[in-house]
Amino acid sequence: MEHKKLPALEFEISPIALGCMSLKGSLKEDQKIIDTAISGGINFLDTADLYQKGLNEEIVGAAIKDRRKDIVVATKVGNQVRADGSGWDWNPKKAYILAAVEESLKRLQTDYIDIYQLHGGTLEDPWEETLEAFEILKSQGKIRAFGISSIRPNVIRKVLGMSSPATIMMQYNPLDRRPEETAFPLIAESETRVLVRGTFAKGLLINKPEEAFLEYTAIEVKELRELIADSGLLPEAFLIRFGLIQPAVGSLVIGASSVEQVEKIILAYQQQKMISDKLIEEISAKIPLNQYSQHR
């Protein structure tokens, strides 16, 4: 799997990242999943301090500690777990970010994070201090780059006007084409690139029983799945190609909870290179576009 350098990064990442949220929570089992991904050319692992209350970061750190310099690690901050364990609260403030990064570094057994992401983002957030926190961490060498997570055009427009995040994470797949309206064009004009989550739409376009998704009914989801299947393509390959064809997209973050799933993802990535842009465009033309209505 060839790696590429995004405009705002000083290092190369694989076009597929392993989404570690789906890991089982057992180092013995998860080590095999991570090893399979790395052996298949995936050098990019995405986790978060919220996942399994920090255990996810601990597993990722333990799994790669002997080859840290060869792996790109992304994690996230902003969801502060309550002391009583009853849940978490949104906290994008500078003081919290500067404190939370230290805990993530310990769990990951590293002295730097490659991409540190705000695990969300709204217009109401204190962006000046949030972005200042990331710049401080960059100057200290504790992070190499930073990003945010948002699909809201006005949030993206505001942040791009204030700073230059390396990445913006958002959901994108044939059932959620909202980023095509405003977000992708905005981002494509900058040095920022998108990290796509939800590439497989929860498996609904592969083999999961159909159910409603956004404004699509279960019947419409089934029809779209059949449209992709009728093309004769491996559904995973089509969905990967569908995401990577977008100029604003830098990498697809795809979760896996078994070695077999990772192997399928790697196979699908290889197959997607044989899919023509014309075929993607022809199928895309048959899929109704949806739009984002909040915080436009």
BELFENRA-V934944 format. One record per backbone hydrogen bond with DSSP energy under -1.0 kcal/mol. NH is the residue of the N-H (numbers start at 1). CO is the residue of the C=O. If there is no record, write none. Layout:
nh=NH co=CO
nh=NH co=CO
This chain:
nh=4 co=13
nh=9 co=6
nh=13 co=4
nh=17 co=252
nh=18 co=44
nh=19 co=254
nh=20 co=46
nh=23 co=20
nh=30 co=26
nh=31 co=27
nh=33 co=29
nh=34 co=30
nh=35 co=31
nh=36 co=32
nh=37 co=33
nh=38 co=34
nh=39 co=35
nh=40 co=36
nh=41 co=38
nh=42 co=37
nh=45 co=72
nh=46 co=18
nh=47 co=74
nh=49 co=76
nh=53 co=50
nh=54 co=51
nh=55 co=52
nh=56 co=51
nh=58 co=54
nh=59 co=55
nh=60 co=56
nh=61 co=57
nh=62 co=58
nh=63 co=59
nh=64 co=60
nh=67 co=64
nh=70 co=67
nh=71 co=68
nh=72 co=43
nh=74 co=45
nh=75 co=115
nh=77 co=117
nh=80 co=89
nh=82 co=87
nh=85 co=82
nh=89 co=80
nh=91 co=78
nh=97 co=93
nh=98 co=94
nh=99 co=95
nh=100 co=96
nh=101 co=97
nh=104 co=100
nh=105 co=101
nh=106 co=102
nh=107 co=103
nh=108 co=104
nh=110 co=105
nh=113 co=142
nh=114 co=73
nh=115 co=73
nh=116 co=145
nh=117 co=75
nh=118 co=147
nh=119 co=77
nh=120 co=118
nh=125 co=122
nh=127 co=125
nh=130 co=126
nh=131 co=127
nh=132 co=128
nh=133 co=129
nh=134 co=130
nh=135 co=131
nh=136 co=132
nh=137 co=133
nh=138 co=134
nh=139 co=135
nh=140 co=136
nh=141 co=138
nh=142 co=137
nh=143 co=137
nh=144 co=113
nh=147 co=116
nh=148 co=167
nh=149 co=120
nh=150 co=169
nh=154 co=295
nh=156 co=152
nh=157 co=153
nh=158 co=154
nh=159 co=155
nh=160 co=156
nh=161 co=157
nh=163 co=159
nh=166 co=146
nh=168 co=193
nh=169 co=148
nh=170 co=195
nh=172 co=197
nh=173 co=176
nh=176 co=173
nh=180 co=177
nh=181 co=178
nh=184 co=179
nh=186 co=182
nh=187 co=183
nh=188 co=184
nh=190 co=187
nh=193 co=166
nh=194 co=248
nh=195 co=168
nh=196 co=251
nh=197 co=170
nh=201 co=198
nh=203 co=200
nh=204 co=201
nh=206 co=203
nh=207 co=203
nh=208 co=203
nh=213 co=216
nh=216 co=213
nh=221 co=217
nh=222 co=218
nh=223 co=219
nh=224 co=220
nh=225 co=221
nh=226 co=222
nh=227 co=223
nh=228 co=224
nh=229 co=225
nh=230 co=226
nh=232 co=229
nh=238 co=234
nh=239 co=235
nh=240 co=236
nh=241 co=237
nh=242 co=238
nh=243 co=239
nh=244 co=240
nh=245 co=241
nh=246 co=243
nh=249 co=246
nh=250 co=194
nh=251 co=194
nh=252 co=15
nh=253 co=196
nh=254 co=17
nh=262 co=258
nh=263 co=259
nh=264 co=260
nh=265 co=261
nh=266 co=262
nh=267 co=263
nh=268 co=264
nh=269 co=265
nh=270 co=266
nh=271 co=267
nh=272 co=268
nh=274 co=271
nh=275 co=272
nh=280 co=276
nh=281 co=277
nh=282 co=278
nh=283 co=279
nh=284 co=280
nh=285 co=281
nh=286 co=283
nh=287 co=284
